Amino acid sequence: ETGVTQTPRHLVMGMTNKKSLKCEQHLGHNAMYWYKQSAKKPLELMFVYNFKEQTENNSVPSRFSPECPNSSHLFLHLHTLQPEDSALYLCASSHTSGIEADTQYFGPGTRLTVL
Amino acid sequence: TQLLEQSPQFLSIQEGENLTVYCNSSSVFSSLQWYRQEPGEGPVLLVTVVTGGEVKKLKRLTFQFGDARKDSSLHITAAQPGDTGLYLCAGGERFNKFYFGSGTKLNVKP
């Protein structure tokens, strides 16, 4: 409904697995974001892409690897995760002037559980 | 480090009551957004305010941006069970940086 879709909606993985989260936006935006939402903590910005270029990496561990092949698609590759990485991972998109922050629109999220 | 504080953290009221939730910061933002999030779903945008002192109304919801663009409030009139959810504020600044508060969890009982 918001124009941002995420797959899968739920994912359970072991610590040695490799998996990928996918996000697609149909809003014609040129900025995309990954956030982590854990219980009782504010949304944590992980990565920002503007025009397919990564412009923000908020000290995220290397076991999370983003990929942005074009302005409409964003991936988050996961490998050797820890149980504390279990959370709701949210993708968002927005227009960007490159200067001011524009309103973000969120996808429904992927609920990740690491065993 | 930017910090947005939301209050109260939890609020449980009866249908028909009025309520106000607050979002405060010591920093100035170029814009401020309010979202509502339901369990297991992503946040859904309610409103964006950009001008100090701005007031926006969305049916029974009234949003206000402080004159100094550091704080905001959300007032709900005659709350309904459908208003139940997590209300998040987010401050935006240059170069697409956004900072979220930890939210107010609202429960409206029938």
Backbone of each chain as ProteinMPNN parsed JSONL, in Angstrom:
{"seq_chain_A": "ETGVTQTPRHLVMGMTNKKSLKCEQHLGHNAMYWYKQSAKKPLELMFVYNFKEQTENNSVPSRFSPECPNSSHLFLHLHTLQPEDSALYLCASSHTSGIEADTQYFGPGTRLTVL", "coords_chain_A": {"N_chain_A": [[0.827, -1.208, 0.0], [2.028, 1.201, 0.704], [3.812, 1.408, -1.287], [6.287, 0.369, -0.961], [7.859, -2.638, -0.863], [8.752, -5.644, 0.876], [10.662, -8.627, 1.078], [11.791, -11.764, 2.431], [8.795, -11.841, 4.525], [9.057, -13.029, 6.956], [11.797, -14.621, 8.534], [13.814, -17.268, 9.517], [16.912, -18.196, 10.669], [20.007, -20.013, 10.975], [23.101, -19.492, 12.749], [25.192, -19.954, 11.028], [24.228, -19.685, 8.519], [23.659, -18.188, 5.229], [21.803, -15.558, 4.048], [19.489, -13.402, 2.261], [17.852, -10.249, 2.387], [15.238, -8.557, 0.698], [14.258, -5.508, -0.831], [11.936, -3.433, -2.473], [10.998, -0.51, -4.155], [8.282, 1.379, -5.438], [7.887, 4.01, -5.974], [9.285, 5.894, -7.307], [11.397, 7.04, -6.004], [14.718, 8.167, -4.995], [16.37, 7.595, -2.914], [17.259, 5.158, -0.535], [16.869, 3.1, 2.402], [18.075, 1.124, 5.141], [16.825, -0.034, 8.215], [17.08, -1.116, 11.626], [14.948, -2.573, 13.958], [14.667, -3.2, 17.213], [13.32, -4.752, 20.156], [12.096, -2.443, 22.5], [13.892, -0.453, 21.818], [14.886, 2.507, 20.006], [14.275, 2.967, 16.468], [17.033, 2.006, 14.54], [19.182, 3.478, 12.347], [20.773, 1.911, 9.648], [21.965, 1.759, 7.002], [22.307, 4.073, 4.246], [21.364, 4.834, 0.974], [21.905, 6.931, -1.754], [20.893, 7.686, -4.934], [21.88, 5.173, -5.78], [24.357, 5.091, -4.554], [26.211, 4.39, -1.637], [25.794, 6.343, 1.151], [25.794, 6.424, 3.845], [26.907, 4.586, 6.542], [26.173, 3.271, 9.392], [28.112, 2.444, 11.414], [27.816, -0.343, 11.205], [28.107, -3.854, 11.765], [30.251, -6.007, 9.799], [29.042, -8.362, 9.076], [26.628, -7.752, 8.045], [25.733, -6.866, 4.871], [25.08, -4.501, 2.533], [23.417, -4.001, -0.653], [22.826, -2.162, -3.563], [21.532, -2.271, -6.482], [20.102, -0.663, -8.258], [18.015, 2.317, -8.293], [15.582, 1.424, -7.397], [15.744, -0.955, -6.051], [16.889, -2.706, -3.192], [19.112, -4.574, -1.25], [19.869, -6.659, 1.577], [22.437, -8.452, 2.608], [23.089, -11.26, 4.564], [25.247, -12.874, 6.844], [26.725, -15.289, 8.965], [25.357, -14.468, 11.364], [24.411, -13.267, 14.674], [22.542, -14.279, 17.606], [21.609, -11.912, 18.839], [21.108, -10.297, 16.726], [18.588, -10.711, 15.927], [15.596, -9.257, 14.97], [13.264, -6.729, 13.762], [13.631, -5.865, 10.484], [13.641, -3.039, 8.626], [12.888, -1.474, 5.582], [13.141, 1.6, 3.831], [12.175, 4.367, 1.719], [12.816, 7.474, -0.024], [12.432, 10.719, -1.586], [15.231, 12.7, -2.555], [17.018, 15.659, -2.172], [19.543, 15.822, -1.783], [20.354, 17.562, 0.057], [18.388, 18.561, 1.989], [16.418, 16.614, 4.298], [13.996, 14.405, 3.188], [10.602, 13.153, 3.391], [10.259, 9.838, 4.584], [9.147, 6.641, 3.411], [7.962, 3.599, 4.54], [8.555, 0.058, 4.234], [6.871, -3.11, 5.009], [8.542, -4.613, 6.565], [10.921, -7.189, 7.572], [10.748, -9.864, 9.673], [13.234, -11.102, 11.484], [14.719, -13.968, 12.825], [17.365, -15.275, 14.584], [18.869, -18.254, 15.237]], "CA_chain_A": [[0.0, 0.0, 0.0], [2.865, 2.376, 0.719], [4.677, 1.402, -2.451], [7.57, -0.255, -0.618], [7.627, -4.042, -0.525], [9.906, -6.36, 1.415], [10.566, -10.086, 1.137], [10.559, -12.36, 2.938], [8.231, -11.159, 5.688], [9.592, -13.706, 8.139], [12.978, -15.425, 8.212], [14.507, -17.918, 10.624], [18.178, -18.711, 10.145], [21.045, -20.376, 11.915], [24.222, -18.549, 12.782], [26.141, -20.21, 9.939], [23.555, -19.527, 7.225], [23.715, -16.944, 4.467], [20.496, -15.223, 3.488], [19.375, -12.015, 1.798], [16.567, -9.552, 2.447], [15.021, -7.76, -0.509], [13.333, -4.379, -0.744], [11.65, -2.798, -3.764], [10.088, 0.631, -4.039], [7.584, 1.706, -6.685], [7.47, 5.398, -5.767], [10.143, 6.791, -8.063], [12.355, 7.695, -5.105], [16.122, 7.916, -5.321], [17.118, 7.269, -1.696], [16.734, 3.976, 0.159], [17.432, 2.973, 3.742], [17.834, -0.033, 6.001], [16.751, 0.219, 9.647], [16.868, -2.251, 12.517], [14.071, -2.251, 15.082], [14.687, -4.199, 18.28], [12.367, -4.471, 21.23], [12.414, -1.427, 23.491], [14.936, 0.471, 21.349], [14.457, 3.287, 18.834], [14.757, 2.51, 15.163], [18.447, 2.3, 14.318], [19.56, 3.577, 10.937], [21.933, 1.074, 9.325], [22.588, 2.191, 5.743], [21.575, 4.976, 3.366], [21.822, 4.915, -0.413], [21.383, 8.015, -2.581], [21.24, 7.432, -6.34], [22.612, 3.904, -5.785], [25.636, 5.184, -3.862], [26.073, 4.354, -0.19], [26.208, 7.607, 1.757], [25.804, 6.307, 5.292], [27.059, 3.275, 7.167], [26.129, 3.696, 10.79], [28.928, 1.524, 12.235], [27.158, -1.647, 11.168], [29.073, -4.961, 11.623], [30.44, -6.461, 8.411], [28.182, -9.514, 8.77], [25.534, -7.178, 7.269], [26.315, -6.311, 3.654], [24.016, -3.999, 1.664], [23.649, -3.895, -2.096], [21.795, -1.35, -4.212], [21.838, -2.342, -7.91], [19.46, 0.482, -8.923], [17.293, 3.157, -7.326], [14.328, 0.798, -6.971], [15.979, -2.207, -5.341], [17.886, -2.684, -2.117], [19.271, -5.878, -0.61], [20.718, -6.76, 2.762], [22.985, -9.803, 2.664], [23.349, -11.634, 5.949], [26.046, -14.085, 7.022], [27.248, -15.531, 10.316], [24.71, -13.561, 12.309], [24.334, -13.632, 16.076], [21.155, -14.216, 18.108], [21.206, -10.53, 19.147], [20.719, -9.644, 15.481], [17.159, -10.933, 15.733], [14.906, -7.959, 15.03], [12.494, -6.372, 12.569], [14.452, -5.069, 9.581], [12.749, -2.194, 7.847], [13.407, -0.728, 4.441], [12.393, 2.826, 3.56], [12.658, 5.143, 0.576], [12.397, 8.869, -0.049], [13.108, 11.599, -2.534], [16.327, 13.395, -1.916], [17.62, 16.769, -2.877], [20.951, 15.748, -1.422], [20.634, 18.528, 1.117], [17.398, 18.44, 3.052], [15.826, 15.293, 4.478], [12.623, 14.304, 2.729], [9.821, 12.17, 4.129], [10.494, 8.443, 4.26], [8.039, 5.701, 3.361], [8.502, 2.327, 4.994], [7.987, -1.232, 3.903], [6.276, -3.808, 6.154], [9.582, -5.211, 7.392], [11.213, -8.622, 7.659], [10.998, -10.306, 11.051], [14.356, -12.036, 11.435], [15.076, -14.686, 14.043], [18.632, -15.994, 14.439], [18.916, -19.304, 16.266]], "C_chain_A": [[0.864, 1.261, 0.0], [3.769, 2.427, -0.486], [6.045, 0.836, -2.182], [7.279, -1.681, -0.165], [8.908, -4.679, -0.025], [9.63, -7.846, 1.415], [11.863, -10.655, 1.689], [9.996, -11.536, 4.096], [8.749, -11.753, 6.99], [10.764, -14.578, 7.701], [13.581, -15.959, 9.504], [15.783, -18.517, 10.054], [19.137, -19.067, 11.272], [22.219, -19.426, 11.783], [25.204, -18.775, 11.633], [25.522, -20.01, 8.558], [23.934, -18.224, 6.542], [22.349, -16.732, 3.852], [20.511, -13.77, 3.028], [17.964, -11.501, 1.986], [16.466, -8.654, 1.213], [14.01, -6.662, -0.241], [13.168, -3.785, -2.131], [10.698, -1.645, -3.539], [9.573, 1.023, -5.422], [7.148, 3.171, -6.682], [8.313, 6.382, -6.553], [11.137, 7.551, -7.207], [13.789, 7.367, -5.509], [16.982, 7.712, -4.081], [16.447, 6.08, -1.03], [17.529, 3.724, 1.427], [17.169, 1.575, 4.312], [17.866, 0.425, 7.458], [16.612, -1.12, 10.373], [15.98, -1.785, 13.658], [14.063, -3.411, 16.058], [13.693, -3.79, 19.352], [12.938, -3.406, 22.165], [13.557, -0.497, 23.094], [14.401, 1.272, 20.173], [14.928, 2.631, 17.546], [16.202, 2.957, 14.971], [18.716, 2.335, 12.822], [20.81, 2.75, 10.699], [22.674, 1.63, 8.103], [21.663, 3.152, 5.007], [22.218, 4.922, 1.986], [21.115, 6.081, -1.087], [21.852, 7.77, -4.01], [22.2, 6.247, -6.461], [23.961, 3.949, -5.076], [25.415, 5.182, -2.347], [26.625, 5.641, 0.404], [26.249, 7.544, 3.27], [25.961, 4.851, 5.672], [27.211, 3.569, 8.644], [26.829, 2.684, 11.695], [28.303, 0.143, 12.321], [28.216, -2.754, 11.006], [29.107, -5.505, 10.198], [29.632, -7.712, 8.08], [26.883, -9.071, 8.085], [26.147, -6.476, 6.06], [25.207, -5.817, 2.732], [24.433, -3.997, 0.203], [22.506, -3.115, -2.704], [22.068, -1.313, -5.712], [21.213, -1.211, -8.729], [18.609, 1.216, -7.891], [16.03, 2.51, -6.778], [14.528, -0.42, -6.088], [17.107, -2.053, -4.321], [17.908, -4.061, -1.471], [20.087, -5.716, 0.671], [21.151, -8.216, 2.876], [23.463, -10.091, 4.084], [24.221, -12.878, 6.013], [26.668, -14.105, 8.405], [26.684, -14.552, 11.331], [24.712, -14.132, 13.713], [22.878, -13.562, 16.541], [20.7, -12.786, 18.414], [20.877, -9.72, 17.896], [19.241, -9.881, 15.154], [16.413, -9.625, 15.947], [13.986, -7.84, 13.827], [13.372, -5.461, 11.716], [13.535, -4.349, 8.606], [13.512, -1.496, 6.737], [12.54, 0.518, 4.269], [12.965, 3.489, 2.312], [12.157, 6.574, 0.687], [12.983, 9.541, -1.287], [14.312, 12.171, -1.818], [16.804, 14.529, -2.797], [19.123, 16.735, -2.66], [21.305, 16.692, -0.302], [19.656, 18.328, 2.273], [16.861, 17.019, 3.124], [14.375, 15.317, 4.037], [11.925, 13.168, 3.453], [10.108, 10.764, 3.645], [9.198, 7.645, 4.265], [8.597, 4.309, 3.607], [7.798, 1.132, 4.358], [7.46, -1.91, 5.153], [7.303, -4.493, 7.046], [9.736, -6.706, 7.202], [11.526, -8.941, 9.108], [12.042, -11.413, 11.0], [14.591, -12.647, 12.805], [16.34, -15.494, 13.77], [18.75, -16.993, 15.597], [20.35, -19.652, 16.635]], "O_chain_A": [[0.503, 2.266, -0.612], [4.447, 3.435, -0.685], [6.892, 0.816, -3.076], [6.543, -1.901, 0.797], [10.007, -4.31, -0.44], [8.519, -8.284, 1.709], [12.932, -10.094, 1.446], [10.664, -10.628, 4.59], [8.863, -11.059, 8.0], [10.73, -15.195, 6.636], [13.827, -15.214, 10.453], [15.743, -19.258, 9.071], [19.084, -18.503, 12.365], [22.313, -18.657, 10.827], [25.972, -17.873, 11.298], [26.205, -20.147, 7.543], [24.449, -17.294, 7.163], [21.802, -17.629, 3.21], [21.42, -13.008, 3.358], [16.994, -12.228, 1.772], [17.451, -8.078, 0.751], [13.033, -6.858, 0.482], [14.138, -3.648, -2.877], [9.708, -1.779, -2.821], [10.297, 1.006, -6.416], [6.155, 3.528, -7.315], [8.082, 7.588, -6.476], [11.662, 8.584, -7.623], [14.042, 6.424, -6.258], [18.208, 7.662, -4.187], [15.22, 6.001, -0.968], [18.703, 4.081, 1.523], [16.164, 0.938, 3.996], [18.764, 1.147, 7.89], [16.109, -2.103, 9.828], [16.221, -0.736, 14.256], [13.519, -4.476, 15.768], [13.283, -2.633, 19.437], [14.101, -3.463, 22.563], [14.129, 0.177, 23.951], [13.557, 0.782, 19.422], [15.867, 1.835, 17.546], [16.552, 4.114, 15.203], [18.506, 1.347, 12.118], [21.788, 2.859, 11.439], [23.865, 1.932, 8.173], [20.438, 3.078, 5.109], [23.44, 4.959, 1.846], [19.894, 6.212, -1.009], [23.05, 7.661, -4.271], [23.207, 6.321, -7.165], [24.645, 2.928, -5.006], [24.54, 5.884, -1.839], [27.786, 5.987, 0.185], [26.685, 8.494, 3.92], [25.233, 3.987, 5.182], [28.25, 4.055, 9.091], [26.227, 2.137, 12.619], [28.268, -0.465, 13.39], [29.129, -2.609, 10.193], [28.105, -5.463, 9.484], [29.544, -8.089, 6.911], [26.122, -9.908, 7.6], [26.988, -5.59, 6.215], [24.459, -6.633, 2.193], [25.617, -3.992, -0.133], [21.342, -3.374, -2.398], [22.767, -0.415, -6.18], [21.739, -0.843, -9.779], [18.5, 0.778, -6.745], [15.464, 2.994, -5.798], [13.585, -0.876, -5.44], [18.112, -1.382, -4.553], [16.862, -4.641, -1.181], [20.874, -4.782, 0.825], [20.352, -9.096, 3.196], [24.143, -9.279, 4.712], [23.959, -13.847, 5.3], [27.08, -13.075, 8.94], [27.424, -13.894, 12.062], [24.978, -15.316, 13.921], [22.068, -12.861, 15.934], [19.517, -12.479, 18.263], [20.419, -8.582, 17.996], [18.715, -9.304, 14.202], [16.576, -8.966, 16.974], [13.933, -8.732, 12.98], [13.806, -4.406, 12.176], [12.766, -4.965, 7.869], [14.622, -1.0, 6.927], [11.338, 0.483, 4.535], [14.091, 3.208, 1.904], [11.195, 6.853, 1.402], [13.888, 9.02, -1.939], [14.388, 12.121, -0.59], [16.971, 14.376, -4.007], [19.876, 17.502, -3.26], [22.411, 16.645, 0.236], [20.048, 17.974, 3.384], [16.85, 16.303, 2.123], [13.607, 16.174, 4.477], [12.576, 12.317, 4.059], [10.192, 10.52, 2.441], [8.274, 7.936, 5.025], [9.568, 3.89, 2.977], [6.622, 1.19, 4.0], [7.579, -1.361, 6.249], [6.98, -4.909, 8.159], [8.826, -7.396, 6.741], [12.442, -8.372, 9.701], [11.771, -12.519, 10.533], [14.655, -11.944, 13.814], [16.382, -16.299, 12.839], [18.732, -16.618, 16.769], [20.578, -20.514, 17.483]]}, "seq_chain_B": "TQLLEQSPQFLSIQEGENLTVYCNSSSVFSSLQWYRQEPGEGPVLLVTVVTGGEVKKLKRLTFQFGDARKDSSLHITAAQPGDTGLYLCAGGERFNKFYFGSGTKLNVKP", "coords_chain_B": {"N_chain_B": [[25.423, 13.433, 19.271], [22.18, 12.962, 18.078], [19.063, 13.096, 19.78], [15.883, 12.042, 20.33], [13.241, 12.351, 22.462], [10.415, 10.707, 23.576], [7.237, 11.046, 25.1], [4.255, 10.139, 26.895], [5.797, 6.9, 27.555], [4.078, 4.735, 27.561], [0.562, 4.468, 27.22], [-2.665, 4.043, 28.269], [-5.984, 4.216, 27.608], [-9.529, 4.973, 27.794], [-11.971, 4.506, 25.26], [-13.029, 7.411, 23.547], [-11.8, 9.28, 25.139], [-9.491, 12.088, 25.326], [-6.089, 12.707, 24.288], [-2.59, 13.548, 24.579], [0.571, 13.285, 23.105], [4.135, 13.591, 23.291], [7.106, 14.853, 21.739], [10.39, 15.472, 22.09], [13.417, 17.353, 21.762], [16.824, 18.429, 22.042], [17.907, 19.408, 19.828], [17.763, 21.082, 16.633], [15.58, 20.473, 13.946], [15.123, 19.988, 10.412], [12.789, 18.986, 9.478], [9.922, 17.22, 10.728], [8.508, 14.11, 11.338], [5.575, 12.184, 11.977], [4.655, 8.899, 12.766], [2.588, 5.949, 12.701], [2.704, 2.719, 13.996], [1.866, -0.652, 13.686], [1.852, -3.858, 15.352], [4.352, -6.008, 14.056], [4.406, -4.786, 11.6], [5.517, -2.215, 9.239], [6.309, 1.247, 10.003], [3.764, 3.673, 9.399], [3.337, 6.599, 7.652], [1.992, 9.517, 9.122], [2.027, 12.352, 9.181], [3.954, 15.174, 8.009], [5.791, 17.822, 9.268], [7.188, 21.034, 8.738], [7.628, 23.719, 9.222], [8.416, 26.013, 11.77], [6.187, 26.32, 14.492], [4.089, 25.379, 13.05], [0.848, 23.954, 12.541], [-0.94, 21.048, 11.968], [-3.844, 19.335, 10.901], [-5.426, 16.21, 10.96], [-8.155, 14.75, 10.505], [-9.205, 13.535, 13.506], [-6.776, 13.971, 14.641], [-4.278, 16.184, 15.736], [-1.408, 17.907, 14.953], [1.522, 19.507, 16.066], [4.291, 21.601, 15.482], [7.052, 22.761, 17.222], [7.938, 26.212, 17.841], [10.682, 26.632, 17.721], [11.473, 24.484, 16.303], [12.276, 22.152, 17.598], [10.709, 20.459, 18.978], [7.644, 18.573, 19.207], [4.12, 17.89, 19.166], [1.421, 15.572, 19.442], [-1.961, 15.458, 19.303], [-4.844, 13.669, 20.104], [-8.226, 13.567, 19.596], [-11.131, 12.351, 21.153], [-10.491, 9.474, 21.257], [-10.279, 6.332, 19.524], [-10.609, 2.71, 19.363], [-9.29, 1.906, 17.048], [-7.172, 3.632, 16.926], [-5.162, 2.572, 18.332], [-1.764, 1.685, 18.761], [1.79, 1.994, 18.023], [3.241, 5.08, 18.322], [5.445, 7.003, 16.579], [7.944, 9.498, 16.462], [10.011, 11.297, 14.177], [12.93, 13.005, 13.49], [14.218, 14.982, 10.916], [17.216, 15.843, 9.211], [19.841, 17.481, 7.42], [21.064, 15.929, 4.403], [19.642, 13.536, 4.338], [19.509, 12.338, 6.901], [17.927, 10.777, 9.538], [16.36, 10.735, 12.72], [14.968, 8.742, 15.16], [12.481, 8.676, 17.733], [11.832, 6.634, 20.654], [9.225, 5.98, 20.839], [5.647, 6.053, 21.6], [3.512, 3.904, 23.115], [0.261, 3.299, 22.506], [-2.83, 2.345, 23.824], [-6.144, 1.92, 23.238], [-9.02, 1.361, 24.854], [-12.093, -0.354, 24.32]], "CA_chain_B": [[24.392, 12.455, 18.907], [20.825, 13.461, 18.166], [18.223, 12.282, 20.637], [14.481, 12.425, 20.409], [12.578, 11.702, 23.588], [8.968, 10.706, 23.463], [6.54, 10.792, 26.347], [4.731, 9.059, 27.751], [6.188, 5.678, 26.837], [2.878, 3.904, 27.457], [-0.666, 5.182, 27.523], [-3.84, 3.199, 28.123], [-7.133, 5.067, 27.884], [-10.831, 4.492, 27.351], [-12.526, 5.09, 24.029], [-13.704, 8.688, 23.752], [-10.931, 10.232, 25.838], [-8.492, 12.846, 24.557], [-4.731, 12.472, 24.757], [-1.497, 14.241, 23.891], [1.903, 12.691, 23.253], [5.139, 14.615, 23.051], [8.374, 14.478, 21.125], [11.263, 16.591, 22.457], [14.835, 17.227, 21.462], [17.632, 19.629, 22.244], [18.442, 19.761, 18.515], [16.84, 21.642, 15.645], [15.383, 19.619, 12.779], [14.544, 20.635, 9.239], [11.42, 18.489, 9.358], [9.593, 16.22, 11.731], [7.437, 13.235, 10.889], [4.898, 11.293, 12.916], [4.246, 7.627, 12.186], [1.938, 4.952, 13.549], [3.163, 1.384, 13.64], [1.155, -1.761, 14.317], [2.775, -4.983, 15.573], [4.769, -6.795, 12.905], [4.312, -3.998, 10.369], [6.358, -1.033, 9.195], [5.644, 2.514, 10.359], [2.978, 4.327, 8.351], [3.431, 8.043, 7.828], [0.777, 10.281, 9.41], [2.168, 13.757, 8.799], [5.263, 15.811, 8.046], [5.754, 19.26, 9.549], [8.494, 21.593, 8.368], [7.751, 25.123, 9.606], [8.252, 26.264, 13.199], [4.866, 26.801, 14.836], [3.077, 24.799, 12.149], [-0.172, 23.053, 13.076], [-1.656, 20.299, 10.926], [-4.938, 18.499, 11.404], [-5.77, 15.043, 10.166], [-9.38, 14.262, 11.162], [-9.184, 13.762, 14.961], [-5.384, 14.135, 15.065], [-3.705, 17.512, 15.554], [0.04, 17.876, 15.093], [2.108, 20.834, 16.191], [5.747, 21.683, 15.473], [7.425, 23.871, 18.072], [8.454, 27.401, 17.164], [12.128, 26.482, 17.53], [11.654, 23.242, 15.524], [12.957, 21.141, 18.407], [9.763, 19.581, 19.648], [6.37, 18.422, 18.525], [3.1, 17.177, 19.928], [0.319, 14.944, 18.711], [-3.169, 15.414, 20.132], [-5.938, 12.885, 19.534], [-9.525, 13.876, 20.19], [-12.113, 11.248, 21.14], [-9.74, 8.318, 20.771], [-11.015, 5.118, 19.169], [-9.744, 1.517, 19.398], [-8.473, 1.877, 15.842], [-5.993, 4.485, 17.102], [-4.16, 1.788, 19.057], [-0.533, 1.413, 18.019], [3.012, 2.663, 18.47], [3.398, 6.363, 17.647], [6.857, 7.347, 16.479], [8.325, 10.742, 15.806], [11.332, 11.217, 13.541], [13.471, 14.299, 13.089], [15.072, 14.904, 9.735], [18.15, 16.937, 8.998], [20.446, 17.485, 6.102], [21.664, 14.729, 3.819], [18.819, 12.355, 4.582], [19.692, 11.715, 8.204], [16.71, 10.786, 10.338], [16.522, 10.227, 14.072], [13.669, 8.324, 15.666], [12.251, 8.462, 19.145], [11.535, 5.235, 20.991], [7.809, 5.737, 20.622], [4.608, 5.977, 22.635], [2.605, 2.788, 22.831], [-1.092, 3.7, 22.884], [-3.884, 1.32, 23.822], [-7.458, 2.515, 23.45], [-9.926, 0.275, 25.224], [-13.49, -0.072, 23.949]], "C_chain_B": [[23.008, 13.06, 19.109], [20.007, 12.543, 19.044], [16.837, 12.877, 20.65], [13.85, 11.658, 21.54], [11.073, 11.835, 23.435], [8.352, 10.389, 24.82], [5.035, 10.921, 26.143], [5.17, 7.851, 26.914], [4.98, 4.786, 26.589], [1.667, 4.739, 27.859], [-1.839, 4.258, 27.249], [-5.052, 4.02, 28.54], [-8.409, 4.399, 27.402], [-11.217, 5.2, 26.047], [-13.256, 6.387, 24.369], [-12.866, 9.731, 24.479], [-10.01, 10.963, 24.865], [-7.103, 12.553, 25.117], [-3.752, 13.323, 23.949], [-0.205, 13.496, 24.144], [2.922, 13.693, 22.738], [6.423, 14.019, 22.49], [9.318, 15.663, 21.318], [12.721, 16.302, 22.135], [15.551, 18.52, 21.813], [18.197, 20.141, 20.914], [17.355, 20.301, 17.611], [16.773, 20.71, 14.443], [14.772, 20.405, 11.624], [13.114, 20.174, 9.001], [11.184, 17.481, 10.472], [8.406, 15.421, 11.218], [6.847, 12.48, 12.082], [4.417, 10.061, 12.144], [3.423, 6.849, 13.211], [2.354, 3.586, 13.039], [2.351, 0.357, 14.408], [2.099, -2.952, 14.412], [3.081, -5.755, 14.296], [4.702, -6.07, 11.577], [5.288, -2.835, 10.412], [5.591, 0.202, 9.618], [4.926, 3.111, 9.155], [2.955, 5.817, 8.636], [2.061, 8.663, 8.094], [0.892, 11.7, 8.883], [3.636, 14.154, 8.803], [5.044, 17.292, 8.332], [7.15, 19.833, 9.326], [8.709, 23.021, 8.881], [7.537, 25.278, 11.108], [6.89, 26.866, 13.49], [3.738, 26.207, 14.005], [2.135, 23.872, 12.899], [-0.86, 22.375, 11.897], [-2.709, 19.429, 11.578], [-5.24, 17.4, 10.407], [-6.939, 14.378, 10.884], [-9.3, 14.566, 12.666], [-7.775, 13.977, 15.499], [-4.915, 15.549, 14.747], [-2.212, 17.451, 15.883], [0.557, 19.301, 15.173], [3.63, 20.719, 16.212], [6.122, 22.909, 16.292], [8.04, 25.018, 17.286], [9.938, 27.265, 16.817], [12.488, 25.22, 16.748], [12.486, 22.212, 16.283], [11.986, 20.131, 18.998], [8.446, 19.57, 18.885], [5.398, 17.708, 19.449], [2.048, 16.635, 18.981], [-0.859, 14.839, 19.671], [-4.237, 14.622, 19.397], [-7.205, 13.202, 20.312], [-10.439, 12.663, 20.064], [-11.495, 9.974, 20.567], [-10.65, 7.108, 20.526], [-10.07, 3.917, 19.208], [-8.831, 1.403, 18.181], [-7.245, 2.77, 15.913], [-4.869, 3.747, 17.824], [-2.946, 1.507, 18.182], [0.639, 2.118, 18.668], [3.166, 3.939, 17.655], [4.864, 6.787, 17.74], [7.012, 8.731, 15.89], [9.738, 10.578, 15.248], [11.74, 12.609, 13.1], [14.401, 14.138, 11.908], [16.01, 16.096, 9.665], [18.818, 16.75, 7.65], [20.982, 16.122, 5.708], [20.952, 13.447, 4.259], [19.138, 11.636, 5.884], [18.405, 11.884, 9.019], [17.004, 10.173, 11.698], [15.132, 9.948, 14.641], [13.649, 8.321, 17.191], [11.896, 7.01, 19.392], [10.045, 4.936, 20.998], [6.936, 5.829, 21.855], [3.656, 4.873, 22.234], [1.232, 3.145, 23.397], [-2.036, 2.519, 22.781], [-5.209, 2.015, 24.145], [-8.455, 1.389, 23.667], [-11.366, 0.632, 24.871], [-14.358, 0.155, 25.179]], "O_chain_B": [[22.701, 13.599, 20.173], [20.231, 11.333, 19.055], [16.645, 14.057, 20.941], [13.919, 10.429, 21.57], [10.539, 12.919, 23.2], [8.872, 9.576, 25.584], [4.584, 11.715, 25.317], [4.932, 7.803, 25.707], [4.869, 4.157, 25.536], [1.751, 5.604, 28.731], [-1.995, 3.749, 26.138], [-5.144, 4.467, 29.683], [-8.373, 3.392, 26.695], [-10.826, 6.339, 25.792], [-14.002, 6.458, 25.345], [-13.177, 10.921, 24.443], [-9.783, 10.517, 23.74], [-6.962, 12.193, 26.286], [-4.028, 13.75, 22.827], [0.084, 13.116, 25.279], [2.63, 14.524, 21.878], [6.766, 12.862, 22.732], [9.079, 16.74, 20.773], [13.189, 15.166, 22.225], [14.933, 19.583, 21.871], [18.876, 21.167, 20.871], [16.173, 20.014, 17.799], [17.8, 20.216, 13.978], [14.011, 21.351, 11.824], [12.32, 20.889, 8.391], [12.123, 16.962, 11.074], [7.426, 15.981, 10.727], [7.537, 12.184, 13.057], [3.862, 10.157, 11.049], [3.542, 7.06, 14.418], [2.361, 3.321, 11.837], [2.167, 0.471, 15.62], [3.048, -3.049, 13.634], [2.173, -6.112, 13.545], [4.921, -6.678, 10.53], [5.825, -2.498, 11.468], [4.36, 0.21, 9.594], [5.425, 3.056, 8.031], [2.596, 6.243, 9.733], [1.092, 8.377, 7.391], [-0.018, 12.202, 8.222], [4.454, 13.558, 9.503], [4.204, 17.935, 7.702], [8.156, 19.213, 9.671], [9.847, 23.483, 8.964], [6.58, 24.732, 11.658], [6.472, 27.811, 12.822], [2.566, 26.505, 14.236], [2.55, 23.108, 13.771], [-1.303, 23.032, 10.954], [-2.503, 18.865, 12.652], [-5.302, 17.618, 9.197], [-6.739, 13.543, 11.767], [-9.324, 15.733, 13.058], [-7.601, 14.149, 16.706], [-5.122, 16.052, 13.643], [-1.817, 16.999, 16.958], [0.1, 20.188, 14.451], [4.186, 19.845, 16.878], [5.567, 23.986, 16.079], [8.593, 24.82, 16.205], [10.389, 27.719, 15.765], [13.666, 24.921, 16.553], [13.294, 21.493, 15.695], [12.396, 19.069, 19.465], [8.176, 20.429, 18.045], [5.796, 17.016, 20.386], [1.82, 17.155, 17.889], [-0.761, 14.207, 20.723], [-4.507, 14.865, 18.221], [-7.236, 13.111, 21.539], [-10.513, 12.03, 19.01], [-11.924, 9.469, 19.53], [-11.644, 6.899, 21.222], [-8.855, 4.087, 19.097], [-7.728, 0.865, 18.274], [-6.367, 2.681, 15.055], [-3.749, 4.25, 17.912], [-3.077, 1.14, 17.015], [0.508, 2.752, 19.715], [3.215, 3.886, 16.426], [5.433, 6.91, 18.824], [6.315, 9.103, 14.946], [10.549, 9.819, 15.78], [10.985, 13.304, 12.42], [15.268, 13.264, 11.9], [15.641, 17.217, 10.016], [18.381, 15.934, 6.839], [21.307, 15.285, 6.55], [21.582, 12.421, 4.516], [19.037, 10.41, 5.941], [17.878, 12.987, 9.162], [17.782, 9.227, 11.819], [14.245, 10.801, 14.607], [14.643, 8.013, 17.849], [11.685, 6.245, 18.452], [9.638, 3.783, 21.145], [7.401, 5.705, 22.988], [3.067, 4.901, 21.153], [1.062, 3.276, 24.609], [-2.044, 1.79, 21.789], [-5.361, 2.622, 25.205], [-8.699, 0.574, 22.779], [-11.811, 1.759, 25.087], [-15.557, 0.404, 25.052]]}, "name": "protein", "num_of_chains": 2, "seq": "ETGVTQTPRHLVMGMTNKKSLKCEQHLGHNAMYWYKQSAKKPLELMFVYNFKEQTENNSVPSRFSPECPNSSHLFLHLHTLQPEDSALYLCASSHTSGIEADTQYFGPGTRLTVLTQLLEQSPQFLSIQEGENLTVYCNSSSVFSSLQWYRQEPGEGPVLLVTVVTGGEVKKLKRLTFQFGDARKDSSLHITAAQPGDTGLYLCAGGERFNKFYFGSGTKLNVKP"}
